[in-house]
């Protein structure tokens, strides 16, 4: 799990996601499944903590160690788009 503070911490992961183009499947708002490089899916959970930090959790090895992985970046791209739609409705 990592806390999302700035966009720059995502830059590398976004670049990798653009290269690999994983499939992102919508589970429910804040919960996504992203295809892994070796097949299968990882679950990414985006939420706000009690102190209003955005936190992102991924079930892959890197994510478990607190790294910003490309699964998280791919899921976040979808999540922020959905969150924007939500606030305007
Ligand atoms: Zn991951």
PDB file of the backbone (N, CA, C, O) and the ligand in Angstrom, with CONECT records:
HET     ZN  A 101       1
ATOM      1  N   UNK A   1       0.847  -1.186   0.000  1.00  0.00           N
ATOM      2  CA  UNK A   1       0.000   0.000   0.000  1.00  0.00           C
ATOM      3  C   UNK A   1       0.888   1.244   0.000  1.00  0.00           C
ATOM      4  O   UNK A   1       1.908   1.279   0.689  1.00  0.00           O
ATOM      5  N   UNK A   2       0.514   2.244  -0.754  1.00  0.00           N
ATOM      6  CA  UNK A   2       1.243   3.506  -0.697  1.00  0.00           C
ATOM      7  C   UNK A   2       0.263   4.667  -0.648  1.00  0.00           C
ATOM      8  O   UNK A   2      -0.898   4.550  -1.041  1.00  0.00           O
ATOM      9  N   UNK A   3       0.767   5.786  -0.156  1.00  0.00           N
ATOM     10  CA  UNK A   3      -0.061   6.988  -0.089  1.00  0.00           C
ATOM     11  C   UNK A   3       0.265   7.853  -1.290  1.00  0.00           C
ATOM     12  O   UNK A   3       1.429   8.133  -1.578  1.00  0.00           O
ATOM     13  N   UNK A   4      -0.772   8.270  -1.980  1.00  0.00           N
ATOM     14  CA  UNK A   4      -0.571   9.105  -3.157  1.00  0.00           C
ATOM     15  C   UNK A   4      -0.502  10.569  -2.733  1.00  0.00           C
ATOM     16  O   UNK A   4      -1.480  11.155  -2.270  1.00  0.00           O
ATOM     17  N   UNK A   5       0.694  11.136  -2.911  1.00  0.00           N
ATOM     18  CA  UNK A   5       0.875  12.531  -2.508  1.00  0.00           C
ATOM     19  C   UNK A   5       1.050  13.447  -3.704  1.00  0.00           C
ATOM     20  O   UNK A   5       0.428  14.506  -3.789  1.00  0.00           O
ATOM     21  N   UNK A   6       1.903  13.027  -4.627  1.00  0.00           N
ATOM     22  CA  UNK A   6       2.138  13.857  -5.808  1.00  0.00           C
ATOM     23  C   UNK A   6       2.026  13.008  -7.065  1.00  0.00           C
ATOM     24  O   UNK A   6       2.136  11.782  -7.025  1.00  0.00           O
ATOM     25  N   UNK A   7       1.807  13.687  -8.170  1.00  0.00           N
ATOM     26  CA  UNK A   7       1.713  12.961  -9.437  1.00  0.00           C
ATOM     27  C   UNK A   7       3.069  12.443  -9.882  1.00  0.00           C
ATOM     28  O   UNK A   7       3.152  11.454 -10.610  1.00  0.00           O
ATOM     29  N   UNK A   8       4.139  13.114  -9.442  1.00  0.00           N
ATOM     30  CA  UNK A   8       5.475  12.711  -9.906  1.00  0.00           C
ATOM     31  C   UNK A   8       5.823  11.300  -9.438  1.00  0.00           C
ATOM     32  O   UNK A   8       6.565  10.594 -10.121  1.00  0.00           O
ATOM     33  N   UNK A   9       5.313  10.886  -8.313  1.00  0.00           N
ATOM     34  CA  UNK A   9       5.625   9.536  -7.854  1.00  0.00           C
ATOM     35  C   UNK A   9       4.998   8.468  -8.757  1.00  0.00           C
ATOM     36  O   UNK A   9       5.368   7.295  -8.696  1.00  0.00           O
ATOM     37  N   UNK A  10       4.065   8.881  -9.576  1.00  0.00           N
ATOM     38  CA  UNK A  10       3.394   7.947 -10.485  1.00  0.00           C
ATOM     39  C   UNK A  10       4.028   7.902 -11.877  1.00  0.00           C
ATOM     40  O   UNK A  10       3.756   6.996 -12.664  1.00  0.00           O
ATOM     41  N   UNK A  11       4.868   8.884 -12.167  1.00  0.00           N
ATOM     42  CA  UNK A  11       5.370   9.045 -13.539  1.00  0.00           C
ATOM     43  C   UNK A  11       5.947   7.767 -14.151  1.00  0.00           C
ATOM     44  O   UNK A  11       5.588   7.376 -15.262  1.00  0.00           O
ATOM     45  N   UNK A  12       6.835   7.136 -13.415  1.00  0.00           N
ATOM     46  CA  UNK A  12       7.465   5.910 -13.938  1.00  0.00           C
ATOM     47  C   UNK A  12       6.444   4.813 -14.153  1.00  0.00           C
ATOM     48  O   UNK A  12       6.464   4.113 -15.166  1.00  0.00           O
ATOM     49  N   UNK A  13       5.554   4.673 -13.188  1.00  0.00           N
ATOM     50  CA  UNK A  13       4.544   3.622 -13.264  1.00  0.00           C
ATOM     51  C   UNK A  13       3.585   3.882 -14.426  1.00  0.00           C
ATOM     52  O   UNK A  13       3.143   2.950 -15.096  1.00  0.00           O
ATOM     53  N   UNK A  14       3.268   5.164 -14.657  1.00  0.00           N
ATOM     54  CA  UNK A  14       2.375   5.503 -15.772  1.00  0.00           C
ATOM     55  C   UNK A  14       3.050   5.177 -17.103  1.00  0.00           C
ATOM     56  O   UNK A  14       2.423   4.642 -18.018  1.00  0.00           O
ATOM     57  N   UNK A  15       4.351   5.513 -17.195  1.00  0.00           N
ATOM     58  CA  UNK A  15       5.104   5.222 -18.418  1.00  0.00           C
ATOM     59  C   UNK A  15       5.124   3.721 -18.688  1.00  0.00           C
ATOM     60  O   UNK A  15       4.993   3.277 -19.829  1.00  0.00           O
ATOM     61  N   UNK A  16       5.289   2.962 -17.627  1.00  0.00           N
ATOM     62  CA  UNK A  16       5.319   1.506 -17.778  1.00  0.00           C
ATOM     63  C   UNK A  16       3.940   0.978 -18.180  1.00  0.00           C
ATOM     64  O   UNK A  16       3.829   0.075 -19.009  1.00  0.00           O
ATOM     65  N   UNK A  17       2.912   1.541 -17.592  1.00  0.00           N
ATOM     66  CA  UNK A  17       1.548   1.125 -17.909  1.00  0.00           C
ATOM     67  C   UNK A  17       1.224   1.410 -19.370  1.00  0.00           C
ATOM     68  O   UNK A  17       0.532   0.631 -20.025  1.00  0.00           O
ATOM     69  N   UNK A  18       1.734   2.538 -19.875  1.00  0.00           N
ATOM     70  CA  UNK A  18       1.486   2.894 -21.279  1.00  0.00           C
ATOM     71  C   UNK A  18       2.183   1.911 -22.217  1.00  0.00           C
ATOM     72  O   UNK A  18       1.696   1.614 -23.308  1.00  0.00           O
ATOM     73  N   UNK A  19       3.331   1.415 -21.765  1.00  0.00           N
ATOM     74  CA  UNK A  19       4.109   0.467 -22.552  1.00  0.00           C
ATOM     75  C   UNK A  19       3.431  -0.899 -22.546  1.00  0.00           C
ATOM     76  O   UNK A  19       3.265  -1.526 -23.593  1.00  0.00           O
ATOM     77  N   UNK A  20       3.048  -1.347 -21.371  1.00  0.00           N
ATOM     78  CA  UNK A  20       2.519  -2.699 -21.197  1.00  0.00           C
ATOM     79  C   UNK A  20       1.026  -2.772 -21.520  1.00  0.00           C
ATOM     80  O   UNK A  20       0.523  -3.811 -21.950  1.00  0.00           O
ATOM     81  N   UNK A  21       0.332  -1.664 -21.309  1.00  0.00           N
ATOM     82  CA  UNK A  21      -1.109  -1.595 -21.549  1.00  0.00           C
ATOM     83  C   UNK A  21      -1.877  -2.750 -20.910  1.00  0.00           C
ATOM     84  O   UNK A  21      -2.455  -3.580 -21.611  1.00  0.00           O
ATOM     85  N   UNK A  22      -1.881  -2.798 -19.598  1.00  0.00           N
ATOM     86  CA  UNK A  22      -2.644  -3.871 -18.933  1.00  0.00           C
ATOM     87  C   UNK A  22      -4.139  -3.627 -19.078  1.00  0.00           C
ATOM     88  O   UNK A  22      -4.584  -2.492 -19.252  1.00  0.00           O
ATOM     89  N   UNK A  23      -4.891  -4.689 -19.004  1.00  0.00           N
ATOM     90  CA  UNK A  23      -6.349  -4.537 -19.046  1.00  0.00           C
ATOM     91  C   UNK A  23      -6.833  -4.198 -17.637  1.00  0.00           C
ATOM     92  O   UNK A  23      -6.424  -4.828 -16.661  1.00  0.00           O
ATOM     93  N   UNK A  24      -7.691  -3.214 -17.543  1.00  0.00           N
ATOM     94  CA  UNK A  24      -8.243  -2.823 -16.250  1.00  0.00           C
ATOM     95  C   UNK A  24      -9.724  -3.152 -16.240  1.00  0.00           C
ATOM     96  O   UNK A  24     -10.482  -2.696 -17.096  1.00  0.00           O
ATOM     97  N   UNK A  25     -10.120  -3.942 -15.273  1.00  0.00           N
ATOM     98  CA  UNK A  25     -11.540  -4.289 -15.180  1.00  0.00           C
ATOM     99  C   UNK A  25     -12.139  -3.645 -13.944  1.00  0.00           C
ATOM    100  O   UNK A  25     -11.574  -3.684 -12.851  1.00  0.00           O
ATOM    101  N   UNK A  26     -13.288  -3.060 -14.155  1.00  0.00           N
ATOM    102  CA  UNK A  26     -13.990  -2.372 -13.081  1.00  0.00           C
ATOM    103  C   UNK A  26     -14.730  -3.402 -12.234  1.00  0.00           C
ATOM    104  O   UNK A  26     -15.544  -4.163 -12.756  1.00  0.00           O
ATOM    105  N   UNK A  27     -14.458  -3.431 -10.954  1.00  0.00           N
ATOM    106  CA  UNK A  27     -15.169  -4.316 -10.032  1.00  0.00           C
ATOM    107  C   UNK A  27     -16.310  -3.538  -9.410  1.00  0.00           C
ATOM    108  O   UNK A  27     -17.487  -3.850  -9.594  1.00  0.00           O
ATOM    109  N   UNK A  28     -15.919  -2.511  -8.665  1.00  0.00           N
ATOM    110  CA  UNK A  28     -16.867  -1.521  -8.154  1.00  0.00           C
ATOM    111  C   UNK A  28     -16.052  -0.260  -7.917  1.00  0.00           C
ATOM    112  O   UNK A  28     -14.827  -0.288  -8.029  1.00  0.00           O
ATOM    113  N   UNK A  29     -16.702   0.830  -7.595  1.00  0.00           N
ATOM    114  CA  UNK A  29     -15.970   2.084  -7.441  1.00  0.00           C
ATOM    115  C   UNK A  29     -14.887   1.921  -6.374  1.00  0.00           C
ATOM    116  O   UNK A  29     -15.183   1.586  -5.227  1.00  0.00           O
ATOM    117  N   UNK A  30     -13.636   2.157  -6.757  1.00  0.00           N
ATOM    118  CA  UNK A  30     -12.525   2.035  -5.822  1.00  0.00           C
ATOM    119  C   UNK A  30     -11.873   0.659  -5.833  1.00  0.00           C
ATOM    120  O   UNK A  30     -10.900   0.424  -5.115  1.00  0.00           O
ATOM    121  N   UNK A  31     -12.399  -0.241  -6.636  1.00  0.00           N
ATOM    122  CA  UNK A  31     -11.842  -1.590  -6.680  1.00  0.00           C
ATOM    123  C   UNK A  31     -11.743  -2.055  -8.137  1.00  0.00           C
ATOM    124  O   UNK A  31     -12.743  -2.112  -8.853  1.00  0.00           O
ATOM    125  N   UNK A  32     -10.533  -2.382  -8.554  1.00  0.00           N
ATOM    126  CA  UNK A  32     -10.295  -2.722  -9.955  1.00  0.00           C
ATOM    127  C   UNK A  32      -9.434  -3.963 -10.054  1.00  0.00           C
ATOM    128  O   UNK A  32      -8.711  -4.305  -9.119  1.00  0.00           O
ATOM    129  N   UNK A  33      -9.512  -4.627 -11.173  1.00  0.00           N
ATOM    130  CA  UNK A  33      -8.637  -5.763 -11.424  1.00  0.00           C
ATOM    131  C   UNK A  33      -7.794  -5.451 -12.652  1.00  0.00           C
ATOM    132  O   UNK A  33      -8.313  -5.085 -13.707  1.00  0.00           O
ATOM    133  N   UNK A  34      -6.499  -5.601 -12.494  1.00  0.00           N
ATOM    134  CA  UNK A  34      -5.573  -5.236 -13.552  1.00  0.00           C
ATOM    135  C   UNK A  34      -4.794  -6.476 -13.955  1.00  0.00           C
ATOM    136  O   UNK A  34      -4.301  -7.217 -13.105  1.00  0.00           O
ATOM    137  N   UNK A  35      -4.687  -6.698 -15.273  1.00  0.00           N
ATOM    138  CA  UNK A  35      -3.992  -7.892 -15.740  1.00  0.00           C
ATOM    139  C   UNK A  35      -2.504  -7.807 -15.444  1.00  0.00           C
ATOM    140  O   UNK A  35      -1.896  -6.746 -15.584  1.00  0.00           O
ATOM    141  N   UNK A  36      -1.924  -8.915 -15.040  1.00  0.00           N
ATOM    142  CA  UNK A  36      -0.495  -8.971 -14.734  1.00  0.00           C
ATOM    143  C   UNK A  36       0.309  -9.390 -15.954  1.00  0.00           C
ATOM    144  O   UNK A  36      -0.239  -9.919 -16.921  1.00  0.00           O
ATOM    145  N   UNK A  37       1.611  -9.149 -15.899  1.00  0.00           N
ATOM    146  CA  UNK A  37       2.462  -9.456 -17.054  1.00  0.00           C
ATOM    147  C   UNK A  37       2.574 -10.958 -17.282  1.00  0.00           C
ATOM    148  O   UNK A  37       2.864 -11.398 -18.395  1.00  0.00           O
ATOM    149  N   UNK A  38       2.348 -11.746 -16.237  1.00  0.00           N
ATOM    150  CA  UNK A  38       2.453 -13.203 -16.378  1.00  0.00           C
ATOM    151  C   UNK A  38       1.081 -13.854 -16.343  1.00  0.00           C
ATOM    152  O   UNK A  38       0.946 -15.014 -15.954  1.00  0.00           O
ATOM    153  N   UNK A  39       0.069 -13.106 -16.748  1.00  0.00           N
ATOM    154  CA  UNK A  39      -1.281 -13.652 -16.733  1.00  0.00           C
ATOM    155  C   UNK A  39      -1.922 -13.447 -15.371  1.00  0.00           C
ATOM    156  O   UNK A  39      -1.256 -13.082 -14.402  1.00  0.00           O
ATOM    157  N   UNK A  40      -3.208 -13.684 -15.316  1.00  0.00           N
ATOM    158  CA  UNK A  40      -3.921 -13.479 -14.069  1.00  0.00           C
ATOM    159  C   UNK A  40      -4.185 -12.004 -13.822  1.00  0.00           C
ATOM    160  O   UNK A  40      -3.825 -11.142 -14.625  1.00  0.00           O
ATOM    161  N   UNK A  41      -4.811 -11.743 -12.711  1.00  0.00           N
ATOM    162  CA  UNK A  41      -5.181 -10.369 -12.390  1.00  0.00           C
ATOM    163  C   UNK A  41      -4.726 -10.004 -10.992  1.00  0.00           C
ATOM    164  O   UNK A  41      -4.673 -10.849 -10.099  1.00  0.00           O
ATOM    165  N   UNK A  42      -4.399  -8.736 -10.815  1.00  0.00           N
ATOM    166  CA  UNK A  42      -4.135  -8.220  -9.488  1.00  0.00           C
ATOM    167  C   UNK A  42      -5.276  -7.290  -9.120  1.00  0.00           C
ATOM    168  O   UNK A  42      -5.839  -6.610  -9.977  1.00  0.00           O
ATOM    169  N   UNK A  43      -5.606  -7.264  -7.858  1.00  0.00           N
ATOM    170  CA  UNK A  43      -6.666  -6.378  -7.388  1.00  0.00           C
ATOM    171  C   UNK A  43      -6.044  -5.082  -6.875  1.00  0.00           C
ATOM    172  O   UNK A  43      -5.108  -5.104  -6.076  1.00  0.00           O
ATOM    173  N   UNK A  44      -6.572  -3.963  -7.341  1.00  0.00           N
ATOM    174  CA  UNK A  44      -6.100  -2.658  -6.888  1.00  0.00           C
ATOM    175  C   UNK A  44      -7.252  -1.951  -6.189  1.00  0.00           C
ATOM    176  O   UNK A  44      -8.354  -1.842  -6.726  1.00  0.00           O
ATOM    177  N   UNK A  45      -6.977  -1.477  -4.988  1.00  0.00           N
ATOM    178  CA  UNK A  45      -8.001  -0.778  -4.207  1.00  0.00           C
ATOM    179  C   UNK A  45      -7.563   0.665  -3.978  1.00  0.00           C
ATOM    180  O   UNK A  45      -6.493   0.918  -3.425  1.00  0.00           O
ATOM    181  N   UNK A  46      -8.395   1.599  -4.406  1.00  0.00           N
ATOM    182  CA  UNK A  46      -8.109   3.025  -4.228  1.00  0.00           C
ATOM    183  C   UNK A  46      -9.111   3.567  -3.221  1.00  0.00           C
ATOM    184  O   UNK A  46     -10.318   3.396  -3.390  1.00  0.00           O
ATOM    185  N   UNK A  47      -8.627   4.208  -2.196  1.00  0.00           N
ATOM    186  CA  UNK A  47      -9.569   4.792  -1.230  1.00  0.00           C
ATOM    187  C   UNK A  47      -8.949   5.964  -0.482  1.00  0.00           C
ATOM    188  O   UNK A  47      -7.755   6.244  -0.592  1.00  0.00           O
ATOM    189  N   UNK A  48      -9.777   6.618   0.261  1.00  0.00           N
ATOM    190  CA  UNK A  48      -9.293   7.717   1.096  1.00  0.00           C
ATOM    191  C   UNK A  48      -9.196   7.221   2.522  1.00  0.00           C
ATOM    192  O   UNK A  48     -10.116   6.585   3.037  1.00  0.00           O
ATOM    193  N   UNK A  49      -8.074   7.519   3.155  1.00  0.00           N
ATOM    194  CA  UNK A  49      -7.915   7.129   4.554  1.00  0.00           C
ATOM    195  C   UNK A  49      -8.654   8.131   5.431  1.00  0.00           C
ATOM    196  O   UNK A  49      -9.183   9.127   4.937  1.00  0.00           O
ATOM    197  N   UNK A  50      -8.688   7.865   6.733  1.00  0.00           N
ATOM    198  CA  UNK A  50      -9.410   8.729   7.669  1.00  0.00           C
ATOM    199  C   UNK A  50      -8.881  10.161   7.662  1.00  0.00           C
ATOM    200  O   UNK A  50      -9.642  11.116   7.821  1.00  0.00           O
ATOM    201  N   UNK A  51      -7.569  10.296   7.477  1.00  0.00           N
ATOM    202  CA  UNK A  51      -7.015  11.659   7.454  1.00  0.00           C
ATOM    203  C   UNK A  51      -6.985  12.242   6.036  1.00  0.00           C
ATOM    204  O   UNK A  51      -6.221  13.160   5.739  1.00  0.00           O
ATOM    205  N   UNK A  52      -7.843  11.678   5.168  1.00  0.00           N
ATOM    206  CA  UNK A  52      -8.071  12.212   3.832  1.00  0.00           C
ATOM    207  C   UNK A  52      -6.899  12.053   2.865  1.00  0.00           C
ATOM    208  O   UNK A  52      -6.780  12.803   1.895  1.00  0.00           O
ATOM    209  N   UNK A  53      -6.040  11.077   3.134  1.00  0.00           N
ATOM    210  CA  UNK A  53      -5.000  10.752   2.155  1.00  0.00           C
ATOM    211  C   UNK A  53      -5.578   9.760   1.167  1.00  0.00           C
ATOM    212  O   UNK A  53      -6.415   8.926   1.510  1.00  0.00           O
ATOM    213  N   UNK A  54      -5.109   9.869  -0.076  1.00  0.00           N
ATOM    214  CA  UNK A  54      -5.495   8.880  -1.071  1.00  0.00           C
ATOM    215  C   UNK A  54      -4.552   7.697  -0.929  1.00  0.00           C
ATOM    216  O   UNK A  54      -3.339   7.866  -1.050  1.00  0.00           O
ATOM    217  N   UNK A  55      -5.063   6.536  -0.683  1.00  0.00           N
ATOM    218  CA  UNK A  55      -4.191   5.373  -0.589  1.00  0.00           C
ATOM    219  C   UNK A  55      -4.524   4.376  -1.690  1.00  0.00           C
ATOM    220  O   UNK A  55      -5.676   4.241  -2.102  1.00  0.00           O
ATOM    221  N   UNK A  56      -3.496   3.685  -2.155  1.00  0.00           N
ATOM    222  CA  UNK A  56      -3.661   2.713  -3.222  1.00  0.00           C
ATOM    223  C   UNK A  56      -3.011   1.400  -2.793  1.00  0.00           C
ATOM    224  O   UNK A  56      -1.866   1.363  -2.341  1.00  0.00           O
ATOM    225  N   UNK A  57      -3.771   0.341  -2.949  1.00  0.00           N
ATOM    226  CA  UNK A  57      -3.276  -0.973  -2.581  1.00  0.00           C
ATOM    227  C   UNK A  57      -3.293  -1.870  -3.798  1.00  0.00           C
ATOM    228  O   UNK A  57      -4.273  -1.908  -4.542  1.00  0.00           O
ATOM    229  N   UNK A  58      -2.187  -2.601  -4.002  1.00  0.00           N
ATOM    230  CA  UNK A  58      -2.182  -3.583  -5.082  1.00  0.00           C
ATOM    231  C   UNK A  58      -1.739  -4.909  -4.499  1.00  0.00           C
ATOM    232  O   UNK A  58      -0.907  -4.953  -3.593  1.00  0.00           O
ATOM    233  N   UNK A  59      -2.295  -5.989  -5.021  1.00  0.00           N
ATOM    234  CA  UNK A  59      -1.991  -7.306  -4.465  1.00  0.00           C
ATOM    235  C   UNK A  59      -0.736  -7.937  -5.076  1.00  0.00           C
ATOM    236  O   UNK A  59      -0.404  -9.074  -4.741  1.00  0.00           O
ATOM    237  N   UNK A  60      -0.031  -7.224  -5.969  1.00  0.00           N
ATOM    238  CA  UNK A  60       1.197  -7.800  -6.531  1.00  0.00           C
ATOM    239  C   UNK A  60       2.344  -7.661  -5.528  1.00  0.00           C
ATOM    240  O   UNK A  60       2.211  -6.995  -4.501  1.00  0.00           O
ATOM    241  N   UNK A  61       3.463  -8.297  -5.842  1.00  0.00           N
ATOM    242  CA  UNK A  61       4.604  -8.298  -4.914  1.00  0.00           C
ATOM    243  C   UNK A  61       5.120  -6.896  -4.634  1.00  0.00           C
ATOM    244  O   UNK A  61       5.395  -6.545  -3.486  1.00  0.00           O
ATOM    245  N   UNK A  62       5.250  -6.098  -5.681  1.00  0.00           N
ATOM    246  CA  UNK A  62       5.744  -4.728  -5.511  1.00  0.00           C
ATOM    247  C   UNK A  62       4.798  -3.904  -4.654  1.00  0.00           C
ATOM    248  O   UNK A  62       5.217  -3.147  -3.779  1.00  0.00           O
ATOM    249  N   UNK A  63       3.511  -4.072  -4.930  1.00  0.00           N
ATOM    250  CA  UNK A  63       2.499  -3.336  -4.188  1.00  0.00           C
ATOM    251  C   UNK A  63       2.522  -3.682  -2.707  1.00  0.00           C
ATOM    252  O   UNK A  63       2.321  -2.812  -1.859  1.00  0.00           O
ATOM    253  N   UNK A  64       2.767  -4.944  -2.395  1.00  0.00           N
ATOM    254  CA  UNK A  64       2.825  -5.386  -0.998  1.00  0.00           C
ATOM    255  C   UNK A  64       4.006  -4.741  -0.280  1.00  0.00           C
ATOM    256  O   UNK A  64       3.983  -4.577   0.939  1.00  0.00           O
ATOM    257  N   UNK A  65       5.049  -4.370  -1.049  1.00  0.00           N
ATOM    258  CA  UNK A  65       6.218  -3.735  -0.449  1.00  0.00           C
ATOM    259  C   UNK A  65       6.110  -2.219  -0.451  1.00  0.00           C
ATOM    260  O   UNK A  65       7.046  -1.526  -0.053  1.00  0.00           O
ATOM    261  N   UNK A  66       4.972  -1.703  -0.896  1.00  0.00           N
ATOM    262  CA  UNK A  66       4.760  -0.260  -0.876  1.00  0.00           C
ATOM    263  C   UNK A  66       5.274   0.453  -2.103  1.00  0.00           C
ATOM    264  O   UNK A  66       5.419   1.676  -2.102  1.00  0.00           O
ATOM    265  N   UNK A  67       5.556  -0.315  -3.167  1.00  0.00           N
ATOM    266  CA  UNK A  67       6.047   0.312  -4.396  1.00  0.00           C
ATOM    267  C   UNK A  67       4.866   0.759  -5.246  1.00  0.00           C
ATOM    268  O   UNK A  67       3.774   0.195  -5.179  1.00  0.00           O
ATOM    269  N   UNK A  68       5.118   1.786  -6.045  1.00  0.00           N
ATOM    270  CA  UNK A  68       4.097   2.262  -6.981  1.00  0.00           C
ATOM    271  C   UNK A  68       4.228   1.426  -8.243  1.00  0.00           C
ATOM    272  O   UNK A  68       5.140   1.648  -9.039  1.00  0.00           O
ATOM    273  N   UNK A  69       3.338   0.477  -8.434  1.00  0.00           N
ATOM    274  CA  UNK A  69       3.444  -0.420  -9.586  1.00  0.00           C
ATOM    275  C   UNK A  69       2.570   0.099 -10.725  1.00  0.00           C
ATOM    276  O   UNK A  69       1.738   0.986 -10.538  1.00  0.00           O
ATOM    277  N   UNK A  70       2.779  -0.475 -11.905  1.00  0.00           N
ATOM    278  CA  UNK A  70       2.006   0.003 -13.064  1.00  0.00           C
ATOM    279  C   UNK A  70       0.548  -0.432 -12.988  1.00  0.00           C
ATOM    280  O   UNK A  70      -0.315   0.172 -13.627  1.00  0.00           O
ATOM    281  N   UNK A  71       0.267  -1.478 -12.210  1.00  0.00           N
ATOM    282  CA  UNK A  71      -1.150  -1.863 -12.027  1.00  0.00           C
ATOM    283  C   UNK A  71      -1.890  -0.729 -11.333  1.00  0.00           C
ATOM    284  O   UNK A  71      -2.992  -0.344 -11.724  1.00  0.00           O
ATOM    285  N   UNK A  72      -1.246  -0.203 -10.284  1.00  0.00           N
ATOM    286  CA  UNK A  72      -1.852   0.886  -9.523  1.00  0.00           C
ATOM    287  C   UNK A  72      -2.050   2.111 -10.413  1.00  0.00           C
ATOM    288  O   UNK A  72      -3.086   2.774 -10.352  1.00  0.00           O
ATOM    289  N   UNK A  73      -1.046   2.404 -11.240  1.00  0.00           N
ATOM    290  CA  UNK A  73      -1.137   3.561 -12.136  1.00  0.00           C
ATOM    291  C   UNK A  73      -2.283   3.389 -13.127  1.00  0.00           C
ATOM    292  O   UNK A  73      -3.026   4.333 -13.392  1.00  0.00           O
ATOM    293  N   UNK A  74      -2.422   2.193 -13.667  1.00  0.00           N
ATOM    294  CA  UNK A  74      -3.486   1.923 -14.646  1.00  0.00           C
ATOM    295  C   UNK A  74      -4.859   2.033 -13.984  1.00  0.00           C
ATOM    296  O   UNK A  74      -5.787   2.608 -14.552  1.00  0.00           O
ATOM    297  N   UNK A  75      -4.976   1.482 -12.789  1.00  0.00           N
ATOM    298  CA  UNK A  75      -6.256   1.533 -12.084  1.00  0.00           C
ATOM    299  C   UNK A  75      -6.594   2.960 -11.668  1.00  0.00           C
ATOM    300  O   UNK A  75      -7.751   3.377 -11.714  1.00  0.00           O
ATOM    301  N   UNK A  76      -5.565   3.702 -11.263  1.00  0.00           N
ATOM    302  CA  UNK A  76      -5.790   5.082 -10.829  1.00  0.00           C
ATOM    303  C   UNK A  76      -6.291   5.968 -11.958  1.00  0.00           C
ATOM    304  O   UNK A  76      -7.092   6.877 -11.743  1.00  0.00           O
ATOM    305  N   UNK A  77      -5.805   5.691 -13.173  1.00  0.00           N
ATOM    306  CA  UNK A  77      -6.254   6.474 -14.327  1.00  0.00           C
ATOM    307  C   UNK A  77      -7.763   6.332 -14.489  1.00  0.00           C
ATOM    308  O   UNK A  77      -8.468   7.305 -14.758  1.00  0.00           O
ATOM    309  N   UNK A  78      -8.243   5.113 -14.324  1.00  0.00           N
ATOM    310  CA  UNK A  78      -9.681   4.865 -14.422  1.00  0.00           C
ATOM    311  C   UNK A  78     -10.403   5.462 -13.207  1.00  0.00           C
ATOM    312  O   UNK A  78     -11.451   6.094 -13.338  1.00  0.00           O
ATOM    313  N   UNK A  79      -9.822   5.248 -12.037  1.00  0.00           N
ATOM    314  CA  UNK A  79     -10.443   5.704 -10.791  1.00  0.00           C
ATOM    315  C   UNK A  79     -10.629   7.223 -10.755  1.00  0.00           C
ATOM    316  O   UNK A  79     -11.700   7.707 -10.388  1.00  0.00           O
ATOM    317  N   UNK A  80      -9.605   7.968 -11.129  1.00  0.00           N
ATOM    318  CA  UNK A  80      -9.714   9.428 -11.066  1.00  0.00           C
ATOM    319  C   UNK A  80     -10.744   9.926 -12.084  1.00  0.00           C
ATOM    320  O   UNK A  80     -11.446  10.908 -11.838  1.00  0.00           O
ATOM    321  N   UNK A  81     -10.827   9.243 -13.226  1.00  0.00           N
ATOM    322  CA  UNK A  81     -11.843   9.599 -14.218  1.00  0.00           C
ATOM    323  C   UNK A  81     -13.240   9.389 -13.655  1.00  0.00           C
ATOM    324  O   UNK A  81     -14.121  10.229 -13.835  1.00  0.00           O
ATOM    325  N   UNK A  82     -13.438   8.272 -12.979  1.00  0.00           N
ATOM    326  CA  UNK A  82     -14.743   7.966 -12.388  1.00  0.00           C
ATOM    327  C   UNK A  82     -15.069   8.915 -11.241  1.00  0.00           C
ATOM    328  O   UNK A  82     -16.207   9.357 -11.088  1.00  0.00           O
ATOM    329  N   UNK A  83     -14.047   9.224 -10.433  1.00  0.00           N
ATOM    330  CA  UNK A  83     -14.254  10.102  -9.293  1.00  0.00           C
ATOM    331  C   UNK A  83     -14.684  11.491  -9.771  1.00  0.00           C
ATOM    332  O   UNK A  83     -15.520  12.145  -9.148  1.00  0.00           O
ATOM    333  N   UNK A  84     -14.098  11.924 -10.882  1.00  0.00           N
ATOM    334  CA  UNK A  84     -14.442  13.227 -11.446  1.00  0.00           C
ATOM    335  C   UNK A  84     -15.897  13.229 -11.906  1.00  0.00           C
ATOM    336  O   UNK A  84     -16.624  14.195 -11.675  1.00  0.00           O
ATOM    337  N   UNK A  85     -16.316  12.152 -12.551  1.00  0.00           N
ATOM    338  CA  UNK A  85     -17.706  12.052 -13.000  1.00  0.00           C
ATOM    339  C   UNK A  85     -18.659  12.101 -11.817  1.00  0.00           C
ATOM    340  O   UNK A  85     -19.719  12.724 -11.871  1.00  0.00           O
ATOM    341  N   UNK A  86     -18.251  11.427 -10.749  1.00  0.00           N
ATOM    342  CA  UNK A  86     -19.106  11.334  -9.571  1.00  0.00           C
ATOM    343  C   UNK A  86     -19.381  12.704  -8.941  1.00  0.00           C
ATOM    344  O   UNK A  86     -20.506  13.015  -8.551  1.00  0.00           O
ATOM    345  N   UNK A  87     -18.317  13.511  -8.855  1.00  0.00           N
ATOM    346  CA  UNK A  87     -18.486  14.789  -8.172  1.00  0.00           C
ATOM    347  C   UNK A  87     -19.298  15.777  -9.011  1.00  0.00           C
ATOM    348  O   UNK A  87     -19.884  16.720  -8.479  1.00  0.00           O
ATOM    349  N   UNK A  88     -19.326  15.552 -10.320  1.00  0.00           N
ATOM    350  CA  UNK A  88     -20.074  16.488 -11.158  1.00  0.00           C
ATOM    351  C   UNK A  88     -21.545  16.087 -11.264  1.00  0.00           C
ATOM    352  O   UNK A  88     -22.369  16.892 -11.699  1.00  0.00           O
ATOM    353  N   UNK A  89     -21.881  14.877 -10.881  1.00  0.00           N
ATOM    354  CA  UNK A  89     -23.281  14.427 -10.956  1.00  0.00           C
ATOM    355  C   UNK A  89     -24.035  14.943  -9.729  1.00  0.00           C
ATOM    356  O   UNK A  89     -25.229  14.685  -9.584  1.00  0.00           O
TER     357      UNK A  89
HETATM  358 ZN    ZN A 101       0.751  -4.039  -8.673  1.00  0.00          ZN
END
